[in-house]
């Protein structure tokens, strides 16, 4: 979940942790987008800067979380993001933090 004190987890974090990969196809309402190297989603010739913007472009209401309505291989992106957050908080690696610039 998101909120005060909760670090923001984006697609680029999930790609860095190898939970998702560049080129993976994300599905929302039977529409497909592809994960780009910069962590955006390529959809209909446009770069969607967030999962929510992709979901909204697919017809999901703005009051609904795109993370809950977009899927990779029948698993919601919210479930994948939660798995990443749990791994980071358990000290087992693969979670929040790490990465280099």
C-alpha positions, 0 to 999 in steps of 0.5 A: 500500500501507499501512504505517509512513510511508505516508500514508493515502489514503481515498475523499475523497482520490480524490474531491478528485482527481476520480478518483472522484465523489460518486454513483459506484457501487462494486461488491463481490460484485455488491452496490452502494454509492454514494460520499457527499460525506463520503467514506463509502459509502452501502450498504443505508441505512447509511454505511460509513466505509471501503472495507473496512467496505463490502467486509466488509458485502458478505461479503468476509473480514476478512483480504482488503483491501476495496480489492482487492475493490471496483470502479468501472467494472471497475477495483479501488479499489486500482488507482485508489488506486495511481494517485493515489499515483503521481501525488502522488509524481511531482510532477505534481499530483492526488496526496497533499497539497493540498486545503483545509479 
